[in-house]
Amino acid sequence: MTRIDLHSHSSVSDGTDTPAEVVDHAVAAGLDVLALTDHDTVGGIEEAAEHLPPGLTLVPGMELSCAHAGSSVHLVSYLFDPGDPGLLAELRRVRSDRASRAREMVGKLQAHGVEVEWERVLEIAGAGKDEYADANTIGRPHLARAIVEAGAARDVQDAFDRWIGSGGPAYASRYAIDPVRAVELVRAAGGVCSLAHPGRAEGALNGAVPPDLVERMAEAGLGGIEADHPSHKRREARYWRGVADDLGVVVTGSSDDHGALTGHRLGRCTTAPEAFERLVGPATGASLIRG
């Protein structure tokens, strides 16, 4: 049975392992197909591809940060042309605002007596001294780790709960792409996409992506819904499987692995081979990379 995991993160965004290490963990987990989907960047794809062993297929991808009516919506996107002008312009705006937001939150933390230094956040993010570089994405998990180091939280989750989660004393909003437009951008760049963990939409009234928004995303070209996700309970997975069936899109399953932050769970949820073939079939922007 072919084992396919279509959602993972490396240290290029908010995972703990380098892209090469993610590939090693994929091999250890018995995967046949792995998608590397760092937040708003493809900066880790080259390293992962260079480390790819025979028998493992890499799906170049990215998790796009989107927002709707004050809630977060994430879109895992695959096989698009990373140099597409429209998509590239939006990604640069997203990454730039991520950096500005993180710097603002550092200031708020310092005002509350939390001794977090901006330079340390950059180090954790692997961004060097250029917070606006195209490769690495600076996110709240990097800031959370700095908060833990400063002794102001027990762990990353506590840092979110206490300081930088939505409504927290150091929280700051940022720019994110409209989900329907994001689908259109990915499709225009020759890519395909799946709605990530729809039952976990931070800021949404009931904690889930609104059904009417999912319908509009499907009309714009959404190819799948990530119904099988470690954070979804069984009833949630069943519900989103039904939504996918009603909308005529495929069901995807993924680990959303972030390395040590999520317990190295590559392969915990997987995508059926026939669903994978149907999902990536329309892609024209980039190709699968085979080891």
N, C-alpha and C positions, 0 to 999 in steps of 0.2 A: 504494500500500500504506500503510495507516494505521500510524503508528509510535507505540508506546505504551511509556512507561517508568514503572513503578509504584513506584520507590524512589529518593528523593533527599533531600538534607539541605541546610539553609541555616545561616546564622550564628545562628539562633535556638537551634540545638542545637550540633552539632559540625562544620558545614560552614564554608567560608571566605567564601561569598558571601551577600549579603542575599537575602531571598525574591524581591525584584524582579529581582535579578541572576540568580538561578536561572532565572526565567522567560525572561530575555533569552538565556541560554545554551541553554534548551530550544528557543527559536525558531531560534537559530543551528544547532542540531543537527538541525533538521528534524522535530521531534516534533509530533505531533498531539494527544497526550494525555500529561499529566504529573501524577504524584502527588507532592506534597510531604509527606514522612514524617519530620519531625524527631522526635528521641527524646523520647517521653513528653510531648509538647506539641503543640498546634495553634496556637501563638502566631504562626506566620508565615503562616498561611493568608490572613488579611485583606489583608496587604500584597501577597502574590502575586496574589490575586484582583483587586485594584485595578489591577495592572500588566498584567493579562492582555490580549493583543492578539486581534483577530478571528482565528478559525480554530484557536485553541489551547484545549483543554479541561483544566481543573484538577480533579484528584481530591483532595478534602480527606482527609488521612490523617495517620498517626502511626506511628512504630515503637515498640512496647511492649517494655520491658525485662523479661524473664522469667528465671527460673532453675529448674533441676531437678537435684537431687542434686549440687549444687556446680558445675554447668556453666551457661553462659549460653545462653539460647534467645531469639531475637528474633522478634517477630510484627508484620509490617506490616499495619496495619489501616486500613480505608477507610469513608467515608460513614456513620459512627456519629454519634449525637447527643452533642456534646462536653459538654452540660450534664446528661447522665444521672447521677443521684446516685451509683450504685454505681461506675461507671467513674471519675467525677470524684474520689471519695474516694480510690481507689487511686492515681490519678495524683498527687494532692497528697502522698500518703505517699511515693511513689517519688521525686518531685522534692525533697522535704524531705530524704530520706535521701541522695540524690545530693550535695546541698550539704554535709551533715554529713560525709559520707565524704571529699569533696574537701578540706574544712578539716582533717580528721584526717591526710590524706596530706601536706598542706602542712607540718603539724607534724613528721611523720616525715622529710620531706625536709630541713627546717631542722635537725633533730637530726643528720642526716648531713652537714651543712655545705653543703647546696644552698640558695643564697640566693633562694628563691622567696617572694614576698609574696602573701598572700591577696587583698589589694586588686587586685593585677595579674591574678590568675586571674579575679576578677569582671569586670574590664574586658574581658579577652579573651572571656569568655562573653557579654558584653553584658548582664549582669544588674544593672548599676548597683550600688547599695549594699545591695540587698535580695536576699540569696541564696535566699530562699524565695519569690520572686515566681513567679506562675503562668506567665508568658510564656516566659522563657528557661530552658533546661535546662543545668545545669553538669555537665560530664562530664570524663573523663580526657583526651580530646584537648586541652581547654583547658589543663589542668594540664601536659600534655606540651609545649605551645607555650611555657608559662612556663619550663619546665625548659630548653628550648633557648635561650630568651632569656638565662637565667642562666648559660649556658655549660657546663651539666652534661650535655649530650647533643648529638650531631651534628644530629639531626633528630627528628621526632615518633616514628618507629618506634624509634629508638635510646633515646628517653626511656622508651618502654614496655618495651623489652627490658632496659634497665639499672635502671630505677627502679620503675615503676608497673604493670607487667604482673603477672599472677597469680603469686604467689610472690616478687615483687620486694621489696626492702627497704623501700619506701614504700607498698606495696600495702595496701589496706583493703577489706574486703567491705562490701556494702550490701544493703538490702532490694530484692527483686525479686518480681514476681508469679509464682505457679505458672502454667505455660503452659496447662494445661487450663482453669484458672479464668479466665485472660486471654481465651481464646477465648469462654468463656461470657459474660464481661462485655461483650465487643465485640458479640456477637450480641444480648444483652439490650438493648444501646444502639442496636440497629437497624443495626449495621455488619456488614462482612464482613472476612475476613482471610486472609493467606497466610503460611506459615512462611518466614521470611527466611533466606537462605544456610545451609541445614541442614547442609551439609558443613563449616561453620566455627562450631563451638560451643566457645568458650573454656572450658577446664577439663574437657571431656568426655574420657573415657579414650581414645577413638580419634579425637577431634577432630570428631565429628559428633553430631547429635541422635539419640538412641536410637530405633530403629524402633517399639518398643512405645509410646513416648511419642507419636510422630506418629500412631499408630493411635488413641490415646485422644483426641488433639486433633481428629482427623477425626470421631470419634464425637460430640464436643462441638459440632461445627459448623464446623471449619476448612474454608475454601473453596478454598485453593490451596497449592501448594508452589513456592517460588522456585528451581526447578532451574537455570535459566539465569542465572548470576551471574558477574561477572568473576573471582571468586576460585575458582570451581569448574573443575577440569580436565574434559576431555571425558568421561572415564569416570565422574566424579562426577555430571555433568549427566545422563548416560544413566541412571545408577542412580536418581537422584531423580525423573526422568521416569517410570521404571518404578514407583516407590513411589506417585507421584501417580495413575498409571493404576490400580494395584491398589486404591487407596483411593477411587477415584471422585471425585477432586478435580482442579482444573485446574492446568496448568503455567503459572507466571508467569516472566517474564524481566525483569530490571531492572539498572540500572547501579550502584545504591547509590552515587551520586555525592556526594562531599563537597567539591566545588570543587577548589581547588589541591591539597588533600591527596591526592586520587585522580586528579589530572591532567585534570579537567574532562571526564569520560567519559560524560556524558548520552547515552543512545541506544546505548551499547555493547552492551547486551543488552535485548531488548524482549519484549513480550507479544503474542501473536497476538490479533487483534480478536475472534475468536469465543470465545477463552478469557476475554478481558476482559468481554465481555457476559455470559458465564455466571457469572463471579465476582461482578460487581456486581449482577446481577439480583435477588438476595434483599434487597438493602440498602433500609432504610426510614428510617434515622436522619437522613440528610443527602442533598443532591443534588449532582450534577456541576455545576461552574461553567463555563459556556461563554463564551469571549471573543467 
